[in-house]
Amino acid sequence: MTTPAAAALPYAEFDGRPATEDDLRRALLVNFGHFTAMQVREGRVRGLDLHLARLDSANRELFELPLDGGLVRGLIRHALESAGAADASVRVYAYPPLGNPAVTVMVTVGGPARMSPEPRSLMPVPYARTAPHLKRPGEFGQTYYALLARRSGFDDALLTLPDGSVAEGTIANIGFWDGAAVIWPQAPALPGITMGILERELPGAGLESVCRTVTLDGLGAYRSAFLTNSQGLAPVARIGDTAFAVDEELMKRLTATYEAAPDEAV
């Protein structure tokens, strides 16, 4: 695999060099590591500090090694330049070291993406991820339940605990609006970057943001709900048999708050 002036997308690099077949085979077969996913616009990323902190924290937990933020930024810049992309969907993966003092870092570059604003329907399922605070590849359970949900006429699945507590979507965090505050479920889940951005920006936008337990039998207490992930935000119209009004004004405020958050050059 060579590096042309503008490589075809999707494009991948391992430790700053174009991915080889052996590299990609290793990534496919090892299937153990962690990653973060981000949207890059004009070479800049919202919540870049949160992405770098996520990578470093997961790396220390899994491999007992730090993952330097400056190194990661340099690898992202190099991959973007090689791909000739200023706007892109970027993922940064870290894999176990093989006889080296550092982990192997893969950066993938794809076309830019944005979450569809269409309201979503979610099917509650009894599933909690192992070590949910880590973002990693190979999540069979999430994919399995997402498929079952679509076969049952829903857009996606909503992961719930044995006591009926709401945790997260398959690839998104979920938030609720009770008319006074944005509520994030207090349950084992991945602390998403978009959720993290909103948590620190909402108070400045005049919206309270709190974390507390949300249960399936208590969904009627909330006026609306929404999803967040690296591609943006979308309203939720239904969870199981519980319907939610799509609060257009709330979605505008949340989206405006997110889009006004500071970004940073990689």
VOBALO-777756 format. One line per 8 residues: for each residue x, y, z of C-alpha. Coordinates in pm, whole numbers, plus 32768, in hexadecimal, padded with zeros to 4 digits. Last residue first. Layout:
N
X:Y:Z; ...
This chain:
266
7E10:8723:8634; 7D8D:8886:8630; 7C98:88CD:8749; 7B23:8904:8766; 7A67:89D6:8862; 78F8:8983:889C; 7809:8A50:87C8; 779C:891D:8702
773D:8864:8840; 7679:8986:88D0; 75C7:89C1:8785; 756C:8851:876E; 74E5:884C:88D1; 7420:898D:889E; 7392:891B:874F; 7338:87C7:87E1
7285:8872:8902; 71BD:894C:8814; 715D:8823:873C; 70DC:875A:8863; 7080:8611:87BE; 6F68:858B:8896; 6FBA:843F:8933; 6F01:82F4:8913
6F25:81D7:8A0B; 6ED6:8080:897B; 7043:801D:894E; 7101:8164:8951; 7067:8253:8857; 70A4:839F:87A7; 7212:83D3:87FF; 72B7:850E:877B
740A:8512:86CC; 755F:85A0:8725; 76BA:85AD:868B; 77A3:84C4:85CA; 787F:846C:86F3; 7750:83F7:87B7; 761B:8489:8858; 74B5:840C:8874
737C:84C8:88E0; 7255:84B5:89CC; 7117:8578:8A0C; 701A:85D7:8B15; 7098:84F1:8C24; 6FCD:8466:8D47; 6F32:835B:8C69; 7082:82AD:8C58
7061:8235:8DBF; 7015:80C7:8D78; 7149:80B3:8C9B; 7226:8145:8DA8; 7302:827B:8DB0; 73FF:82A0:8ECA; 749D:83F6:8EEA; 759A:84D8:8E3E
7559:864D:8E20; 7575:8761:8D1B; 74C5:88AE:8D51; 7494:8986:8C1D; 74EC:8AF7:8C10; 75EA:8AE0:8AF7; 770D:8AFB:8BEB; 767A:89D8:8CAD
7662:890E:8B69; 77D3:8925:8B07; 7878:8831:8BFB; 7776:871E:8BE0; 7745:8763:8A6D; 78B1:871F:8A1E; 78AD:85E4:8AF0; 7776:8565:8A3D
7823:85A5:88F2; 7955:84E9:8972; 7893:83BD:89F1; 78C3:833C:8B52; 7888:81CD:8AFF; 7783:8137:8BE3; 7752:80A6:8D40; 761D:8158:8DC5
75B6:82B5:8E2F; 74E3:8315:8D03; 7523:8479:8C85; 740E:8572:8CD4; 73F6:86C6:8C27; 7340:87B1:8D11; 71FB:886F:8D4C; 70F9:87E2:8C5E
714E:8678:8CAB; 723F:864D:8B88; 72F1:8501:8B53; 7449:849F:8ACF; 74C2:8369:8A1E; 7628:8310:89C9; 7670:8276:8879; 76F3:8141:87CA
7613:802E:8857; 754A:8125:8925; 7593:815F:8A92; 7545:80F8:8BF9; 73D2:80F9:8C55; 7385:8054:8DA1; 728F:7F33:8D93; 7321:7E77:8EBC
73D2:7D80:8DD2; 7484:7EA1:8D20; 741A:7F44:8BD9; 74B2:7F76:8A80; 73D5:8030:8988; 73C0:7F90:882F; 73A8:8034:86DA; 72BD:80AF:85CA
7199:7FDA:8639; 70BE:7EF4:8564; 710A:7DA9:860F; 7215:7D4C:8510; 72B9:7E9A:8559; 72BF:7E4B:86CC; 734E:7CF0:8693; 7468:7D84:85C3
74B7:7E87:86CE; 74B2:7D6D:87CC; 75BA:7CA4:8712; 7694:7DD1:86C3; 769A:7E3A:8830; 76DE:7CD9:88A5; 77F8:7C98:87AD; 78C7:7DC6:8816
7A08:7D84:8754; 7AB8:7ED1:8771; 7AF1:7F9D:88AF; 7A6D:80C7:896C; 7AAD:808B:8ADC; 79BC:8105:8BEB; 78DD:7FD9:8B9F; 79D0:7EE5:8C43
78F9:7DBF:8BCB; 77C7:7E44:8B18; 766F:7E34:8BB5; 754B:7D8A:8B06; 73DA:7D5D:8B4E; 7340:7E03:8A19; 7264:7F37:89F7; 71FB:7F75:888C
7243:80D6:8816; 718B:81B0:871A; 7247:82D3:8683; 71DE:842D:860F; 7286:849B:84C7; 73A2:8594:84F5; 7498:84AC:8442; 75E9:84A6:84F1
76FE:854E:842B; 781D:84AD:8371; 7964:851C:82D1; 7A04:841F:81E6; 7AFC:832A:8275; 7C52:8339:8318; 7CDC:8220:83EF; 7DF4:8247:84EB
7E9C:810F:8576; 7F7D:8125:86A6; 805F:8007:870E; 80B0:8009:8880; 8202:806C:8906; 8339:7FBF:898F; 833B:7EC7:886E; 8333:7D4B:887F
81D3:7D48:87F8; 8121:7E6E:889C; 7FA9:7E43:88C2; 7EC9:7F0D:87D8; 7E5E:8079:87E4; 7D56:80FC:86F3; 7D1C:8263:8681; 7BE8:829E:85AC
7BB1:83C5:84C5; 7A7B:8431:8405; 7AEE:853F:8319; 7B01:86AB:82B2; 7C62:872A:8264; 7CB0:85F8:8190; 7DD5:85C4:80A6; 7DF2:845B:811B
7F64:8483:8164; 7F22:85D1:820D; 7E0F:853A:82E2; 7EEA:8411:8340; 800D:84F6:83A0; 7F2F:85DA:846E; 7E9A:84B0:8528; 7FF3:8421:8571
806E:8571:85F1; 7F40:8597:86D1; 7F79:843C:8761; 80E6:8484:87AB; 808E:85CB:8857; 7F87:8519:8928; 8080:841B:89AA; 7FEF:82C5:89EC
8059:8250:8B45; 80A4:80E0:8B80; 800D:7FE3:8C6F; 7F7B:7F2B:8B41; 7E05:7F21:8B84; 7DDC:8023:8C98; 7EF0:810E:8C27; 7E78:80FD:8AC0
7D12:813F:8B27; 7D79:827A:8BE6; 7E59:82FB:8ACE; 7D55:82C4:89C0; 7C3B:8362:8A88; 7D15:848E:8AE6; 7D6A:84C5:8977; 7BFC:84B9:8913
7B97:85A2:8A2F; 7CA4:869F:89CF; 7C29:8693:8868; 7ACF:86F9:88DE; 7A72:8798:8795; 7B67:8744:867E; 7C21:881B:857F; 7CC9:87CD:8432
7BC5:8889:836A; 7ABD:87AF:840C; 7B21:866B:84B6; 7A19:8584:8549; 7A95:8499:8653; 7AA6:832B:86B4; 7B70:829F:87D5; 7C17:814F:87F5
7C6F:8026:88D0; 7D25:7EDE:88B4; 7CE2:7D71:8872; 7C6B:7CF5:871E; 7DB5:7C3E:86E1; 7D3F:7B9E:859B; 7CB9:7CCA:84DE; 7DC1:7DC0:8556
7ED0:7CC1:8504; 7E45:7C8A:83A7; 7E3D:7E02:8371; 7FAB:7E24:83CD; 800E:7CF5:82FC; 7F57:7D84:81CF; 801D:7EC4:81F9; 7FA2:8009:828E
8048:8149:8216; 8141:81CE:8315; 810C:82AB:8447; 80FE:819F:8553; 800C:80D5:8482; 7F50:819B:8379; 7DF9:816A:82E2; 7D30:8202:81C7
7BBD:81E6:817B; 7BD7:82A3:809B; 7CC6:82B1:7F73; 7E14:8355:7FB8; 7E56:84BC:7F52; 7FC0:84FA:7EEF; 7FED:8384:7EDA; 805F:82AE:8001
809B:814B:7F95; 8000:8000:8000
